[in-house]
Amino acid sequence: MRKLMLPALAGVLIAGLVPAVAAAQGGEAPGAPGAHPSWLPANKTGFGTARDRASNVWFTLQGGRMSEVYYPDLSTPSVRALDLVVTDGKSFATVDSSAKAQRVRRTDGLTYEQTITDDQHRWKLRKTYVTDPARASVLIDVDFVSLTGRPYQVYAVADPDLTNEGSDDSARTDGANAVSSDAKTAAALTAEPAFSRTSVGYSGSSDGITQLTKSFTLKEYATAAKGNVLLTGQTSADGVRSRDFTLSLGMGAKDSDALTNAKTSLRRGFADAARAYDRGWKQYLRQVKDTPSSLKTKQERDLYQASVLMLAASEDKLRQGALIASPSMPWRFGNNDPEWSPSGTYHLVWPRDLYQIATGLLAAGDRDAANRSVDYMFGTQQLPDGHLPQNSHVDGTPYWTSIQLDETALPIVLAQQLGRTDAKTWQGVRKAAEFLLSYKAENGHASPYSQQERWEEQDGYSPSTIAAVIAGLVCAADLAKANGAAADAKRYLDTADAFKAKLARWTVTTNGPLSKDPYFVRLTKDGDANNGTKYNLGNSSVTMDQRAVTDAGFLELVRLGIYRADDPVIRNSVKVTDADIAFTTPTGQFWHRYTKDGYGEKADGSPWDYTFPAESRTTFGRLWPLLAGERGEYDLAAGDRGTAAKRLRDLGRVSSSGDTMPEQVWDENAPSGQTGFPAGTPTASATPLAWTHAQYLRLAWSVEAGKVIEQPRVVRCHFLGC
C-alpha cells in the first residue's frame, strides 16, 4: 500500500509544483511597486540625437552607461538608463558601468563610443551610440570580448521612467522583446541577434540587475504591473564564439509604436543608420562657419565642433526655437521626490540661456536657429502682460514663475541684432518693452528692480539685470523707429538714459569694505549702495552687508556697450572681484558666481540640497567656467587680445573626454580635503551646460575678430559713440 501511494503522491506533488514553477518563471514579477525612481547624476559625458526632425529622441551618457533618454520632446526624460550585466552564471555578475576602467569619446559628429574593461580583466566591451534618423529609436552597437577565453553571458537592462515619472509604468515580455508603457508613452527593448531570454521586474527586487548580482541567474517574469519597472534581455554574446550584437530602444506613444520603431531600426541595421546619422550632422556643419583660427589645437577645434553640434542638438524637434539649458537634473532636482516630480529643472527653456545659446549659434553661422529662437520667445513663451517666464517647458508652459527682468530684455536685444523689424516681432518687442517700463514689485520697488537677478536667488537692483534692461530699451527704441513708433522710441531711450544715470547710486558703493575706491556690488536690496543693508545669500550661506558681496555681473555693462572698459569704476570692480571670488586652478583662472556662493556640492562632495539651515555653510558654490568667457570678452573690450586668447584656452580645458562642458568645476576647497577632486575639473553639476558651450563659441569668434562680436552697435553708439 505504501509503495502504491508514493507514485501517486509524487504525481500530485509534481502536478502541483509545475504550475507554481511556471508561474514563477512566466507570471507577474514580485516586489511591486519597486524602489523609488530617481535620475542619474548630471555630469553627462555625451549627448546625441539625429539632425532629422523625424527622430524626436535624444540620449545622454553618464559614466559607463547610457543615461536619460528624452522622448517625445526635450522637456520629457522617459528612460533613466540602459546597463549591461556580465556574468559567468555561477560566481560573479558585474554591471558594466561600475568598472573603473572607462573611456568615452566622440568619434564623429554626435556619435559616441564607450570602452569599458572589467576590473578583474575578465572581459572588455565597446558600445557605440546613435539614433535612427528616420524614427524614435536609440541604437547601440556592442562588441564584447572575453579576456580569459571563457564564455560569459551578457544581459541588457533598460530602466524606463516614462513621461518623466518612473513610478507608474507597467511592463511585459513579447517573445524576444520587452516593452514598458504608461498612459502616454512606451519603450521597447529588442536586439539583433534576438534575445534568447527576456524578463521584466520591479526595481530593487525582481529586476534583472538585482537578480543577476544576487544569484547570477535570471528568472523570467512575463509582466509587471504599475510601478518602477525594468526590462531585461539576454544577448547572444559570450565573448568567445559570439561577440557582436545591436540593441534597439524604440520609443512611441503606445506599445505597438515603440516596438515597431525598435524592430524597424534593427532591420535597417546599425551601420546604415549610423551612416545616415553622421551624414545629417556633416551636412549641418557644411552650412555653418568653419572653425576659427583662434583655436590652435586639435582638441580645441574638436571641442568647438562639438559645441556647435550640442547647441544644435539642444533644440526641440516638435517646437522649433525651443533650446533647453541642459539635458540633466543635478543633485536634489533629480531625486523625483514629490516636490520635484515630474522633474523640471535644467531640461527647460530659460529665455536668458536661450539668448546665450542663440548668440553662440549666430556667432558660428547658424542665423536660422537664432531667428527661430526669437520667434519662439515672442511667439510661444511671452505672457500676455509682455514679460517672459523664468523658464518653461518646450511647449511654452511656464514652470518656475519668478520675474527676472533680464529675461524680458535680452530677447529684445537678440531681435534687434538680427534686424527683426517685421510687424509681428515688433508687437512682441513692444509688449516686452512696456513691461520693462511699468514693472513694479510687490514691495513697491519699480523697474529696473527685479524679483530675481540672473542667478535666480535674490531680488534687488542688480548691475547685470540693469545692463540688460538698459540695452533692451535702446534696442526696442531702434525697432520702434523702424516701425514708425517715434513716440515709443523716445520713451524707451529716455528711460534707458534715466536708468543709467541712477545706476551708480543703485549699485556702486563708495564706502564698502572691499576697496577704498568705488566698486559695483552684486546687488542692493534698497537701491542705495552705501547702505549697510544685510541679507542672507541663500543656499545655506551666510548673512552679509550688501556692500561686501560682489560678483562680475557688472561686466555686462561693458559687453553690451553701456560703459567703457577703461571706466575707473569698472576697472576697480575687476580688481575687487579678482581678489574676492577668483581662483587660479591648474586648468586656468575661473570665478565663483558671487561672494560665499552656496549653490554647489556639500563640503564632502556629496550632492547639493536646498534644505540646509541658513548660516550653516553646508553647501559650496564652485567655480563657473563660463565666467572666464565673460571675462575674456571684457579683456577684448579693454584691448587685451592676448589675455582673451588665454581665457579661451582655459575655457576649453574644462571639457570631458566626450567634449561636454560643465556648469561648475572644483575650486580651492577640495571636498573634505580629499584627493580625487582636482581643482579646475568638472563637478557633478549640469553637464553639458548649453550656456558654457555658447560662451566658448562666442569667445572663439570674438578673439578671432579682436572685438566683442555680440555687442549691439546701437547701444554702443548711443552711450559711447560710434
Buried (B, 14 or more C-beta within 10 A) or exposed (E): EEEEEEEEEEEEEEEEEEEEEEEBBBBBBEBBBBBBBBBBBBBBBBBBBBBBEEBBBBBBBBBBBBBBBBBBBBBBBBBBBBBBBBBBBEEBBBBBBBBEEBBBBBEBBBBBBBBBBBEEEBBBBBBBBBBBBBBBBBBBBBBBBBBBEEBBBBBBBBBBBBBBBBBBBBBBBBEBBBBBBBEBBBBBBBBBBBBEBBBBBBBBBBBBBBBBBEEBEBBBBBBBBBBBBBBBBBBBBBBBEBBBBBBBBBBBBBBBBBBBBBBBBBEBBBEEBBEBBBBBBEEBBEEBBEBBEBBEEEEBBBBBBBBBBBBBBBBBBEBBBBBBBBBBBBBBBBBBEEEBBBBBBBBBBBBBBBBBBBBBBBBBBBEBBBBBBBBBBBBBBBBEEBBBBBBBBBBBEBBBEBBBBBBBBBBBBBBBBBEBBEEEBBBBBBBBBBBBBEBEBEEEBEBBBBBBBBBBBBBBBBBBBBBBBBBBBBBBBBBBBBBEBEEBBEBBBEBBBEBBEBBBEBBBBBEBEBBEBBBBBBBBBBBBBBBEBBBBBBBBBBEBBBBBBBBBBBBBBBBBBBBBBEBEBBBBBBEBBBEBBBBBBEBBBBBBBBBBBBBBBBBEBBBBBBEBEBEEBBBBBBBBBBBBBBBBBBBBBBEBBEBBBBBBBBBBBBBBEBBBBBBBBBBEBBBEEEEEBEBBBBBBBBBBBBBBBBBBBBBBBBBBBEBBBBBBEBBBEBBBEE
